[in-house]
Amino acid sequence: MLLEAIYHRPKQNWAYAYDRQTIHVRIRTKKNDVEKVTVYYGDKFNSWEGIETTTSVPMTRMYQDELFDYWQAETLPPFRRLAYAFKLEDGHDTVWMTERGFQQETPEPTKSWFEYPFLNPADIFAPPAWVKDAVFYQIFPERFANGDPSNDPEGVHPWGGEPKPDNYFGGDLQGVLNHLDHLEQLGITAIYFTPIFEATSNHKYDTKNYMKVDPHFGTNEKLKELVQACHDRGIRVLLDAVFNHCGHTFPPFVDVLEKGEQSAYKDWFHVRQFPLEVIDGVPTFDTFAFTPMMPKLNTEHPEVKTYLLDVARYWIEEVGIDGWRLDVANEVDHQFWREFRQTVKAVNPDAYILGEMFHEGMMWLQGDQFDAVMNYPFTYAMHDFFAQEAIDGLGFAQAIQHQLASYPLQANEVMFNLLDSHDTPRLLTLCGNDKRKMKLAALFQLTFLGTPCIYYGDEVGLDGDHDPGCRKCMEWDEKGQDTGLLQYYRSLIALRHKHSALRTGSFRFIHAEEKDRVIAYERADANGRWLFVLNGSEQKRTVNLQICEGKWQSIDVGAKSDTGEMLAGNSKGLQIEVEDMGWRILQLSQ
C-alpha cells in the first residue's frame, strides 16, 4: 500500500452529517491499490473496552479519478458522537489508520481515533429540498422577448439582429410573462435571471440602483406580477445579486468621484490612491477585473454590509423571489456571505443561495454560506468529452467522479449543473453545430445527479460564440426553431420529472474505458433502476455491461434504437447495441 496516498480528515467532505441521524465517512487511497476498507466506530465516551465493542462497516469504493479511489461508509452513531478508525487491506498487508497515523497492530479505542465530536442539528448542511427536483432555465432578459415596446431603450434594434456589447433589442419582463407557456410546456420549474436592476449596460452587471428594476425591463410591480405568475405555474425565481461590485453610476461611487477623500462614501470602496483614475490600464481602485466601470464594493464596511443585506431581504419579502445567484461570489469575504445567509434564511428558509465560481467551492459549502455553486468543472468536463472530444470515456468518468468526491452528497444533489451560459459559447457552437453531440450532452446533464440548467434558446437550436455571440435574441418564429430538438428536451425533462431515481437516486459509472467514446451509467433508488448507454463515436457499438441481471425495457426519447423492446441480462452481463452517436435508455422491468 502506498501510505502517502491515503488521506482523511474530519469534517468538510470527508466526514459530514447528511441528516440528523447519519454521518458519512470517506477516505482516499491510491487508485487500485487497496482491496478492502473497513471503518470501526463507536461513541467517543463509551468504546474504551476494546475494539470488539465498536461497530464495523465495510466501506464502498464510491468514486475513482486518475490518481485515487474514494471510499465511503454510512455511520449511525447512537448518541450523535463518533470516534472511528480505518482498517485497510490490499490482499497481502493490513494497515490501520487513526488520527496519529498508521500502525500494523489493531488499535484500542483511545484518544488517537478520529472524532466527529457531536452531530449538532444547527451544523447540518441542509440545502432547500425543492432544488433537488428542479430544472432551471437561465434568462438574459434583454434578449429573451420584447413584450412591451413602450419601455424600449433609445435606438433599439429590430429583434433578431446581430448582438453587440452595447446594442439593445428591447427584451423585458413582460416578454417573459408572454412566454411562460413555453417554459411550462418545456418542463421548467425554476428560472435564473441575470441582473434586472437599474444599470447603464445591456447586461446590467454595473448596478446603479439595487432597489429598482431597470426601466427598460419594467417596474418593481411588473416583477412582482411576473414572480406571482411563475409561482402560479410551479416555477421558482432566482435573481442575480451583484454584490462584489457596483456600476460607475451608483450614487455613492459618483460621490467619491466628485469629492475624492472628502466623500463620506470613500470607504465603501477599495481605493489605493486618489484621485480615482486609470494609470496604464489599471484603475487606482479595486474593480471587477480591471474594469473602471465596475468598482469593487467593500463588503467589510458596516454601512455597505447593511445596505446590501437590506437589498437581499427586500426582494424576498416584498416580491417573493425564491433565492439569489451571487455574482463573482469567491471574491467577496466569507463573513459577509455568512451574514447574507443568515439574513436570507431568516426571511425564507427555503431560499436557494447559489454562488458563481469557476473552480472547486468546498469552502463555501459547509452550511454557513451557499447551498450550491455553479458547477463549471462539470461544465468543462462535459465540453471536453461530448463537444470537443478532447478526452475519452475513462477521462470523462474520472473527471465527473473527482467532482462528486469533492463535495458532500447533499451539495452534489443541488449542484447547479450547466452546459453553457451568458459567459460561455453556446453548447451547439461548442459542438461544431453537431446536434447529435448536443443531444448526448443534454441527455447526460438531465439524467445526472444535481440540478440541471438550460440556457435560454438551447432547446430550439440557438447557437453563438463567446460574448456577445452567446447573447443573441431568442428565436420565437417556429420556422426558425428546431422543433425536433425542442421535443427531445421536453421528453427528457418529462422523464426526469416522472422518475425520482433520475433526480435523487444513486449514480455510478458502469462502463468507461480508455480510448473509447462509449460510456454507461446507472441511476437507482427504491422506486426504480435505470441504465444509460451513450455512444459518442461514429461507429455502431455493442457493449457488454456487467452486474446488470434482469429484464430491461428500452425507453424511447428519440434514439433510433429505443423501440420499447425488452432485453435480458444474466450473470455474464447485458449485451446492448448502440447506434453511432446514439444512446440507449433502459429501465429495469418490475
N, C-alpha and C positions, 0 to 999 in steps of 0.2 A: 504494500500500500504506500502511495505517495502521501505522507502525512502533511507535507507542506500545502497540499491542495485542499485539505479538509478544513472547512470553515463553518463556524456557528457563533452567533452572539444573541443574547436575549433581546427581545422587543423588535421593533420595526417589522420587516418582512420575514424574520427568522423565527420568531415566537410571538404570536399575537392572538388576542381574543377575537374569535369570529362571532361569537354571540355570548350570552350571559352564562352559558354552561361549558363552552368549548374553547380550548386553546389549540391552535395549530402550531406544530413544531417542525422546523425544517433544518436540514444540514446539507452541506455541499461536499462532494467528493470528486476526485479526478474522473474523467469520463471513462466508463467501462472498467474501472479499477476495483470496485467493491461489489461483492455479490449480494450482501445482506447487511441491513442496518436495523437495529432494534433500539427503541428508546425505552428506558426504565424510568418510571416516575412515581412519586408519592407526595404526600403532604409534607411540607418542609419542617413541620413540628411533630410529625408522627410517623417517621420512617427510619428511625435510628436502630431498629432491632435486627437489621440485616437486609440484604437486597431481596431476599425471598418475600419480604413484606411489601415490596413495591409492585406496581403493575407494569407489565411489559407489553409493548405494542410494536408489531413489525411495521417498518416504515416502507412506503411505496415510492419507487422512483417516478416522480411526477413529471419531471422535465429534464431535457438534455440539450445543451448547446455544444459549440465546437470544442470546448475545453472541459466542461464539468457535467456531473449528474447532480440533480437536486431532488432530495428525498423529503417526504412529508408524512407526518402522522397526526391523527386527531386524538387529543387527550381530553379527559373529562375529570378534572380534579374535584374530589368530593367536597372540599372546603374552600374552593376558589383559590388555593395556593398550590404552587407547583415547585418541586425540586426534581431534577432529572439529569440523566447521563446517557451517553450513547455507546452501544456496542457495535463495532464494525468488523465484518468478516469478508475475506476475499477468497475463501476456499482453502487457504493454507494457514494464514495467520489471523489472529483475533486481537483487536486493539479496543481499549476503552477510552472514551474522551469525556473529561469533565472540564470544569472551568479552569482548572490548573494545568490542563494539557493532556498528554496521552500516557497510558500505562498498560502493561500486559496483564496484570492480575486484576481480578474482579474488585471493583472499588466498593467499600462500605459506604452507605449513605451518610455523608458528612457535609460540612460546610463547603467542601470543594465542588459540590454539584452545582450545575446551573440552576438558576431560580427564575421563576415568574412570580414575583412576591405576592401579588394579590390581584384577582380579577375584579377591579372596580367597575361598576356599570358606567360611570361617568367617563372612563377611559376607552370604552369600546368604540372603535371607528364604525359608525353606522350611517352610511350614505342613504339618501332617500330611496325607499323601496321601489317607487314607481319608475325610477330611471332604468332599472334592470329590464323593464318591459318596453321601454320607449324606442321609437325610431325617430331620429331627429332629421330636420331639414334646415339647411342654412340658407338664409336670405340676405342678399346685399340689396337693401331697399331701393336704392337709386336705379337699379337695373332689373327689378322684378316685374313691375307693372305700373303704368301710369293710369291711375283711376280718377284723378281729379286735376284736369288741366289748369284749373284756376290758381293752383299754387305752384305752377311750373317756374323754375328759375328763368331769369332773363337769358335769351339766346339758346333755349332748349333745342336739341336736335330731334329730328324725326326718329321714332322708335326703330331700333334695329340697326342703327348706323355703327360706324367703327368706334369702339371705345378708346378714349384717350385719358391721360391722367387728370385732365382738367375740364372735360366736357360733361354735359348733363343731358339726360333723356326723360326726366320727369317722373321717375318711379316714386311711389309714395305709399302711405299706409292704406289709403282707400283701394289702391291697386291690389294689395294683399287681401283685403276684405272681399274684393270682387272675385278672387280666385281660390277661396277656401275650399270650394268643391273639389278642385284639382288635388289639393293636399289630402283631403279626407278620402277621396277615391284611391289615391296612391297608398294610403295606409299610414300617413304621417301622424304621430301622436305628440310631437314637440317641435317647436321652431326656435332656432337660434338666429337672432337678428344681429348683424353688425351694427355699429352705433347709429342711433336715431336722434341724438340730442343736437341742439343747435351748434353749427360749426361752419367753417368757410369752405371746406373742400367737398368733393362728391362722396368721399369715403367716410367722413365725419370722425376721423380719429384725432382731429385737432379741436377739441371741445371748447366752445365759447360759453355755453350756459348748460350746466348739468341738470337744471331743473325744468328745462323747456324742450319739448320736441321741436326739431328743426322745422321752420315754417314751410320749407319745400316738401316735407313729408306729411304735414298736417298739424294737429294740435294735441295737447295733452288729453283733451276729451276724446279725440279720434283714436288715440292709442288705447284709452280705456275701453272704448267701444270695440276695438279690434281684439283686445285681450278677452273681453267677455264673450265675443263671438267665437273665439278659439276655444274657450272653456266649454261653451255650449256643445261643441263638437268633440270634446275629449282631447283637445290639443293644448299642451302646456307652452308657456312662452318664456324664453330666456333672452335677456338683454345684455348688451356689451358694456362693461364698466371700464372706462379708460382712466384709471386712477394712477398709473405710473407717470403720466404726463398730461398736460392740457394743450390748448391751442394758443397761438400768439395773440388772439383777440380776447382771451379770458381776462376779465376786468382786473383781477389782482396782478396779473403779469403786465398788463398795459400800464398799471400804476407804477410798477418797478421800472418799466421802460422810460416813463416820463420823469420820475422823481429820483431814480437811482438809489443811493444809500439812504436817502431821506424817506423812502417809501415804507409805510407800515407793513407792507407785504414782502419785503425783501427776503425775509427768512422762510417764506413759503416755497422758495426755490433754492437750488444749489448753485449759488453764484461764486465763481472763483475770483473774479475781479470786475470792477466797474470801470467804465460803462459797459453795458451789455452790447457786445458786438461780436463779429466773426473775424478771426485772425487766421489767415492761411487755411481757411476751410473749417476751422474748429471754433465753435462758439465759446465765449468766456463764461458760459453757464452750462450745467449739465442738461442734456436733452435726450429724446429718443434718438438713438444712433447719433448722428451729427447734424440733425435737422433743427435749425433755429426756430422753425415754425412750431415745434413741439417741445417746449421747456419741461424738464422733469420736475415733478412736484416733490416737496419734502414731506413725506408721509410720517415722519417722526415729529413734526411740528404739531403742537396741540390744536391749533386753530385749523390747520389743514385736515388733521385727523377728524375733528368734529364735523367740519364741512362735508367731507366725503362720506362719513358714516351716516350723516343725515340724508345724503343722496341715496345711499344704499337702502336705507329704511323707507324713504318716501315712496319710491316706485313700487315697493311691495305692498305697503299699507294703502296707498291712495289708488293705485292702478291694478294691483293684484297680480303682478308678474310672478313667475314661479322659480326665479333664480337669476344668477348672474354668470356671465362668461367674463373672465378677468384678463384684460389685455396686458401683454408684457409682464405677466404675473411674477416671474422669477427675479425681476429687478426691484421689486418692492420689498421692504423689510418684513421679516416674518411676524414681528409683533403686531404690525398693522393688520396683517391678514388674520391673526388670532382674534383681534378685537372686531374685525369685519365679520368673521364667522359668528361670534357671539351676538353681534348686532342683528345679523340677518336671521339666524336661527331663533332668536327671541321673538321675532315677528312671525316667522313661518318656519317651523322645524322641518318641513318637507321641502324647503327651497334647495335647489341644486346649485352648488358652487363649483364652477369649472375654471381651472387655471390654464392659461395659454403658456406652453413652453415646448421647446423642440428637443428635449432630452429627457432622461430619467428623472422622475419627480418624487422620489420616496420621502424627501424631507418635508414635502408639503402634504403628504397623505398619511398622517398619523392621527387623524381625528380632530386636530385642533385648527386646521386651516381649510384645505379644499376637500371636496368629495371626489374629484377626479381631475385629470389633466387631459389636454388634447394629445392624443396618443400618436405623435408624429414618428417615433421609432417604428411603430406598427405600420404607419403610412409608408415610410421609406422601404420597409421590407416588402410590402405589397407592390410598390413600384418596381423594386429590383427583380422580383420574381415574375409577376404577371405582365407588367407593362414593358419592361426593358430587357427582360431575360438575362439579367446580369448575374444571377445566382441560380443554382439548381434546386431541386426539391429538398435535398438534405439541408442546404444552406438556409432555405426559407424556413423549414421546420425548426432549425436551431435558433434562428433569429426570433421567431414567434415565441418559442419556449423560454428563451432568455428573458423576454419581456414579461411573460407570465410569472417567472420566478422572481422578478424584481419587485413585485407588489403583493400585499395580502389579497386573499381571494375576494373579499368584499370590494376592494378597489378595482380589481380586474372585472368584476361583474358590472360596474358602472363606468368603465373607462370609455372615453369619447373617441370612438374609432372612425376616423375619416380617411377618405381616399384622395380628396383634393379640397381646396378652399380658395378664398379670395387672395391668399398669399402664395399659391402654387399654380403651375399649369394645370389645366383640366385633365381629368383622367383619360378622356378619349384622345386628347392630343398626346399625352404621355404614351398611350398605347399605339401611337402611329396611325390613329383613326381606324384601328382594327377592332371592331365591336365584339369579335369573339373573345379577345383578351379582356375587354372591358366587362363582358358578361361573367367571365370566370372570376375576375376580381370582385365584382359585386356579389357573386354567389358566396365567396368565402366571407366577405365582410358581413353579409346578412345572416350567416349561419354560425358566426364565431361568437365567443364569449365577449360580453361588453355591449356598449350602446352604439349602434351604427348611426352615422350622419351622412346624408346625401346633400351634396352641394346643388343648389337650385339649377335646374336645366340639364343635369347629367342624365336624368331619366328620359329625356326626349332627344338626346344626342347632341347637346351643346358642346362645342369644342372651344379651344382658346389657349394660347401660350401664356407665359408669365404676365403679370400685371403690366398693362391694363387688359391684355387679351382675355384673361380669365374672368373679367368683369363685364362681359358683353350682355346685351339685353336678353331677357328670357324670350324664348320663341313660343308665341301663343297661336300662331296660324298652324292649324293641323297639317297643312300641306308642307310646312317646313319641319314638322316633328317626325321623329322615328316612332311611329305608333307601336311597332312590334317591340322595340326596346322598352317603351313605356309599359306595355302589357307584361313584359318579363319582370320589370321591377315590381309591378303590382302583385304578380303571382308570388314572387319571392318574399315580399313583405307580408303578404297574407299567410304564407306558410309559417313564417316566423311567429306571427301573432297567434296562430292556431295551436302551436305545439310548444309547451313550456321547455322541453329539452333543448330547443334551439335558442332559447333565451338564457336560461339559468342552469341548464344541465352541465354535467362534466364534459370536459374536452380532452381529447388525446389524438395524436397522430397515429395512424395505423400503417401507413406506407409513406416513406420519404427517403429517396436514395440519391447517392452521388451521381452526377452526370445524367440525371433523369428529370423529366419535367412532369411526371405524374405524382400527385400527392393524394392521400386518402386520410380521412379523419373521422372521428366518432363524436357524436353528441348524445348524451343519455341522461335520463332521470327516471324516477319511479313510474312515469307515465309513458315512456317510450324510449326506443333506441334507434339511432339514425346513423347511416354511413354516407359519406360524400366522397366521390372519386372525381378528381379534376385532372384532365389531360391537357397540359399546356404545350404539347408537341404537335407537329404536323402529320404524325402517323397514328393510325388506329392502333390501340393497345389492348392487350389482355393482361389483367393484373390479378394475382392471387393474394387475397387478404387473409391473414391468419386470425385465429380467435374470433371467427365470425360464423359460428354454427347457427343453424336455424333457417327458417324461411323468411325471405326478404322480398318486399314488394317494391318495384321500381315506380317512383313518383314522377309525373310529367310536369316540368315547368319550362318546357321549350326545347329540351335536348332531343336530338333525333333518336337516341337510344331509349329514352324514358317512355315506355309504352304501357306501363301498368303490369308488365309481366312479373311472374314470381321466379325468384332464384333461390337455390338451396345451398347452404354452406354446411360442411362437415368438419371432422377433425383435421382434414388435410387443407382446409381453407375454403374460401369463397372465390370462384372464378368470375370475373366481371370484364366484359368488353366495353371499351370506351372509345367513341369516335374521336378523330383528330380534332383538337381544340374544342373538345366536348366535355360532358360531365354526366355522372350518374348520381341520383339521389335514391337511397334505399331505406325503407322503414321496416323494422323487424315486425313481422306479422304476429298478431296476438293469437 
